[in-house]
Amino acid sequence: MSLELTIREFEEINLYSNKNLEKVVASIVNESSNAALVAMYEDSIILLDHEEGQFYFADYKFDPNKLTLEFDNFKPINLVKENYDFKKAAFRSL
């Protein structure tokens, strides 16, 4: 059984593929005065506020019919330095 699509349907599927959508989102985010796209997932993203040096995890919604992109539920990501010392751990195991 094969999948039958019109050329237009096929173009629309490819237009909104994850790879293409990531390019669009990166372009929109990079046009803002203080943000950069770090990573993009199925329904969420990681952004960097490069003025403050703060990472944020946020949800996004893309509406292909209205061609709108909405971000919400911003949560700051606080990175902490690990105290793990590989050398000490390796020598303790000997």
C-alpha positions in Angstrom: 0.0 0.0 0.0 1.5 3.3 -1.0 0.8 6.8 0.3 -0.7 9.1 -2.4 -0.1 12.8 -2.1 -0.5 15.7 -4.5 2.6 17.7 -5.2 1.2 20.6 -3.2 0.6 18.3 -0.2 4.1 16.9 -0.5 5.6 20.5 -0.6 3.6 21.5 2.5 4.8 18.4 4.5 8.4 19.3 3.7 7.9 22.9 4.3 7.0 22.3 7.9 9.5 19.5 8.6 11.4 19.7 11.8 14.6 20.7 10.0 12.9 23.6 8.1 10.9 24.7 11.1 14.1 24.9 13.1 15.6 27.2 10.5 12.6 29.5 10.6 12.6 29.6 14.4 16.3 30.3 14.6 15.9 33.1 12.1 13.0 34.7 14.1 14.8 34.3 17.4 18.1 35.6 16.1 16.3 38.8 14.8 15.4 39.7 18.4 17.8 42.0 20.1 18.8 39.7 22.9 18.2 36.0 22.2 19.7 33.1 20.4 18.4 29.6 19.7 20.4 26.9 21.4 18.4 23.8 20.9 14.9 22.9 19.5 12.8 19.9 20.4 9.3 18.7 19.3 7.4 21.3 21.4 10.0 23.1 23.4 13.2 25.1 22.9 16.3 26.3 24.8 17.1 29.9 24.3 20.1 32.1 25.5 19.6 35.7 26.5 23.0 36.8 25.4 22.8 40.1 27.2 22.3 38.5 30.6 24.0 35.2 29.8 20.9 33.3 31.0 19.6 30.1 29.4 15.8 29.5 29.3 13.7 26.5 28.6 10.4 27.4 26.9 7.4 25.8 25.1 6.5 26.9 21.6 3.5 26.6 19.4 3.6 26.9 15.6 0.4 27.3 13.7 1.0 26.5 10.0 -2.4 27.8 9.0 -1.8 31.3 10.5 2.0 31.1 10.2 2.4 32.2 13.8 4.9 31.2 16.4 4.2 31.6 20.1 6.6 31.1 23.0 5.5 30.6 26.6 6.3 29.0 30.0 9.8 30.4 30.2 11.9 28.7 32.9 15.4 29.8 33.7 18.1 27.1 33.5 20.8 27.5 36.1 24.0 25.6 35.3 26.1 24.5 38.3 29.6 23.2 38.3 30.1 19.6 39.2 32.5 18.7 41.9 33.3 15.4 40.3 37.1 14.9 39.9 37.8 12.1 37.4 41.5 11.7 38.4 40.7 11.2 42.1 37.8 8.8 41.3 40.1 6.8 39.0 42.9 6.5 41.6 40.5 5.5 44.4 39.3 2.6 42.3 42.9 1.2 41.9 
